[in-house]
């Protein structure tokens, strides 16, 4: 009984952290996939109307979680939604969107194995949908199966090369699992960081106004076995132009200063080392200032 309660509490925590993000991502997917949600809502079929009602229940659950509803209430509602998906798919086993939506919901509450099985079923109904490949890869990665995850994430990029989120997924996966892939022989030594940098760079190229994507791209330079520090500094200068807040600008300045110090150009480093306001950056600023003043890269 205690283990069940602990497992339930863990599911609640996962739900509160992941449900909102999962639904937002799904809405973005709907826009790129001929507005799937709109099609479901406007559909005349009884099955699609039922599916729209289940999705609406997910939105309501998200709102309740944000508003601070009790954990027990959220867990009960989440189980009810999972049961509704189960019943719906038992009656509509070939409903592609049903399997996709079910898989996304199950992942949002931490039921990764069941979610993976749902996306496998979706893949059997319509092979090579990039969003399905994406989630198969992400869930496999969450379960720690990096060898299984890699081809799915690569396939998502191959199927939709103009979608930056798939390239971001691949880059983040390589940052996380690159060392294991190299140790396992799936990638050559040092190849993981290079591929991650390439993925982030391509994602940023597709979405050049995104500070977050620019940050990931610039940050990836330092992970290379032999970083090109001049290129790193210039990348951070590009990202600096996208910063909106004082904290973002200060963080970029310190990144640029560090890169120029590593490159050996102390004069250019000092140009970016004006005092910072952000308390969390004070120690890094002082450390870099000392390095630049002492001429010690």
C-alpha positions in Angstrom: 0.0 0.0 0.0 2.8 2.4 0.9 4.5 1.7 -2.4 1.3 2.4 -4.3 0.8 5.7 -2.5 4.4 6.7 -3.2 4.0 5.7 -6.9 0.8 7.8 -7.0 2.5 10.8 -5.5 5.3 10.5 -8.0 2.8 10.4 -10.8 1.2 13.6 -9.5 4.6 15.4 -9.5 5.3 14.2 -13.0 1.9 15.3 -14.1 2.2 18.8 -12.6 5.6 19.3 -14.3 4.9 17.7 -17.7 1.2 17.9 -18.5 1.1 21.6 -19.4 4.3 21.3 -21.5 3.0 18.2 -23.3 -0.3 19.8 -24.2 1.4 23.0 -25.5 3.7 21.0 -27.7 0.7 19.1 -29.0 -1.1 22.3 -30.0 2.0 23.4 -31.9 2.0 20.0 -33.6 -1.7 20.5 -34.5 -0.9 23.7 -36.3 1.8 22.0 -38.4 -0.3 19.0 -39.1 -3.3 20.7 -40.8 -4.7 21.9 -37.4 -5.5 18.4 -36.1 -7.4 19.7 -33.1 -9.6 21.8 -35.2 -10.3 18.9 -37.5 -11.3 16.7 -34.6 -13.5 19.4 -33.1 -15.2 20.1 -36.4 -15.6 16.5 -37.4 -19.0 15.0 -37.8 -18.0 11.5 -36.8 -19.0 10.3 -33.4 -15.6 8.9 -32.7 -13.8 12.2 -33.3 -16.3 14.0 -31.2 -15.6 11.6 -28.3 -11.9 12.2 -28.8 -12.4 15.9 -28.7 -14.2 15.5 -25.4 -11.4 13.5 -23.9 -8.9 16.2 -25.0 -11.1 18.9 -23.5 -10.9 17.0 -20.2 -7.1 17.1 -20.5 -7.2 20.9 -20.8 -9.5 21.1 -17.7 -7.1 18.9 -15.8 -4.2 21.1 -16.8 -6.0 24.1 -15.5 -6.8 22.4 -12.2 -3.2 21.4 -11.8 -2.0 25.0 -12.4 -4.6 26.4 -10.0 -3.3 24.1 -7.3 -5.9 21.3 -7.1 -5.2 18.6 -4.5 -2.9 15.7 -5.6 -5.5 13.1 -4.9 -8.1 14.9 -7.1 -5.6 15.3 -9.9 -4.6 11.6 -9.8 -8.2 10.5 -9.9 -8.9 12.7 -12.8 -5.8 11.5 -14.7 -6.8 7.9 -14.2 -10.3 8.7 -15.5 -8.8 10.2 -18.6 -6.5 7.2 -19.1 -9.5 4.9 -18.8 -11.5 7.0 -21.3 -8.6 6.6 -23.8 -8.4 2.9 -23.1 -12.2 2.4 -23.8 -12.1 4.7 -26.8 -9.3 2.8 -28.4 -10.8 -0.6 -27.6 -13.8 0.5 -29.7 -11.8 2.4 -32.3 -8.5 0.4 -32.7 -7.6 2.0 -36.0 -8.0 5.6 -35.0 -4.6 7.1 -35.6 -5.2 10.4 -33.8 -6.6 8.5 -30.8 -3.4 6.5 -30.4 -1.2 9.7 -30.8 -3.3 11.6 -28.2 -3.3 8.7 -25.8 0.4 8.3 -26.1 1.0 12.0 -25.4 -1.2 11.9 -22.4 0.4 8.8 -21.0 3.8 10.3 -21.4 2.7 13.4 -19.6 1.8 11.4 -16.5 4.9 9.3 -16.6 3.5 6.1 -18.0 6.3 5.8 -20.5 6.0 2.1 -21.5 2.3 2.4 -22.2 2.9 5.6 -24.0 5.6 4.0 -26.2 3.2 1.2 -27.0 0.6 3.7 -28.1 3.0 5.4 -30.4 4.1 2.1 -31.8 0.5 1.4 -32.7 0.2 4.8 -34.3 3.4 4.0 -36.3 1.8 0.8 -37.5 -1.2 2.6 -38.7 0.7 5.4 -40.5 4.4 4.7 -40.8 6.8 7.6 -41.0 4.9 10.4 -39.4 7.6 12.7 -38.0 5.7 13.5 -34.8 5.3 9.8 -34.0 9.0 9.1 -34.7 9.8 12.0 -32.4 7.9 10.7 -29.5 9.1 7.2 -30.0 12.6 8.5 -29.7 12.0 10.8 -26.8 10.2 8.1 -24.8 12.9 5.5 -25.5 15.5 8.1 -24.3 13.5 8.7 -21.1 13.5 5.0 -20.5 17.3 5.0 -20.9 17.4 3.0 -24.2 19.7 5.3 -26.2 20.4 2.8 -28.9 16.7 2.5 -29.6 16.0 6.2 -29.4 18.7 7.4 -31.9 17.2 6.1 -35.2 13.7 7.4 -34.3 15.1 10.9 -33.7 17.2 10.8 -36.8 14.1 9.7 -38.8 12.0 12.6 -37.5 14.6 15.0 -38.7 14.8 13.2 -42.1 11.1 13.3 -42.5 10.7 17.0 -41.7 14.0 18.7 -42.0 12.5 22.2 -41.8 11.1 21.6 -38.3 13.5 23.0 -35.7 12.1 21.1 -32.8 13.2 17.8 -34.2 16.7 19.1 -34.6 16.7 20.4 -31.0 15.5 17.0 -29.8 18.4 15.3 -31.6 20.9 17.8 -30.2 19.7 17.4 -26.7 19.7 13.7 -27.0 23.3 13.7 -28.2 24.3 15.9 -25.3 22.7 13.5 -22.9 23.7 10.2 -24.4 26.6 11.0 -26.7 29.3 9.6 -24.3 27.3 6.3 -24.0 26.9 6.1 -27.8 30.6 6.6 -28.3 31.5 4.1 -25.6 29.1 1.6 -27.2 30.6 2.1 -30.6 27.4 3.6 -32.2 29.3 6.9 -32.7 33.0 7.5 -33.3 34.9 9.2 -30.5 34.1 12.9 -30.3 31.4 12.6 -32.9 28.5 13.1 -30.4 29.4 16.8 -29.5 30.0 17.6 -33.2 26.6 16.2 -34.3 24.9 18.0 -31.4 26.5 21.3 -32.4 25.4 20.7 -36.0 21.8 19.9 -34.9 21.6 23.0 -32.7 23.1 25.2 -35.5 20.5 23.9 -38.0 17.6 24.4 -35.5 18.8 28.0 -34.9 19.1 28.6 -38.7 15.5 27.6 -39.0 14.4 29.8 -36.1 16.9 32.6 -36.0 14.9 34.9 -33.7 14.9 32.3 -30.9 17.2 33.2 -28.0 16.9 29.8 -26.5 17.9 28.0 -29.7 20.8 30.4 -30.2 22.0 29.8 -26.7 22.0 26.0 -27.2 24.0 26.5 -30.4 26.6 28.8 -28.9 26.9 26.7 -25.8 27.5 23.5 -27.8 30.8 24.9 -29.1 32.5 24.4 -25.7 31.6 20.7 -25.7 33.7 19.9 -28.7 36.9 17.9 -28.0 38.9 20.8 -29.4 36.7 24.0 -29.3 37.2 26.7 -31.8 37.1 29.6 -29.3 37.1 32.4 -31.8 34.0 30.8 -33.5 32.5 30.4 -30.0 33.0 34.0 -29.1 31.4 35.1 -32.4 28.5 32.8 -31.9 27.9 34.3 -28.5 28.0 37.8 -30.1 25.2 36.7 -32.4 23.1 35.4 -29.5 23.8 38.6 -27.5 21.8 40.5 -30.1 18.8 38.5 -29.3 18.8 38.9 -25.5 15.9 40.8 -24.0 16.6 40.9 -20.3 19.5 42.2 -18.2 20.2 38.6 -17.0 20.4 37.3 -20.6 22.7 40.1 -21.7 25.0 39.7 -18.8 25.2 35.9 -19.2 26.0 36.3 -22.9 28.7 38.9 -22.0 30.4 36.5 -19.7 30.2 33.7 -22.2 31.9 35.9 -24.8 34.5 37.0 -22.3 35.3 33.4 -21.4 35.6 32.4 -25.1 38.0 35.3 -25.8 40.1 34.4 -22.8 40.3 30.8 -24.0 41.3 32.1 -27.4 44.0 34.2 -25.8 42.7 37.7 -26.7 42.5 39.4 -23.3 41.7 42.9 -24.7 38.6 41.6 -26.4 37.6 39.7 -23.3 37.9 42.8 -21.1 35.5 44.6 -23.5 32.7 42.4 -22.3 33.5 42.4 -18.6 31.6 45.4 -17.3 30.2 44.7 -13.8 27.1 42.5 -13.7 23.9 43.1 -11.6 22.8 39.5 -11.5 23.8 38.0 -8.1 24.1 34.5 -9.5 26.7 35.7 -12.0 28.9 37.7 -9.6 31.3 34.8 -8.9 31.8 34.0 -12.6 32.3 37.6 -13.4 35.0 38.1 -10.8 36.7 34.9 -11.9 36.8 35.9 -15.5 37.9 39.5 -14.6 40.8 38.1 -12.7 41.8 35.8 -15.5 41.6 38.6 -18.1 43.6 41.0 -15.9 46.3 38.4 -15.2 46.6 37.4 -18.8 46.2 33.7 -17.9 43.9 31.8 -20.2 
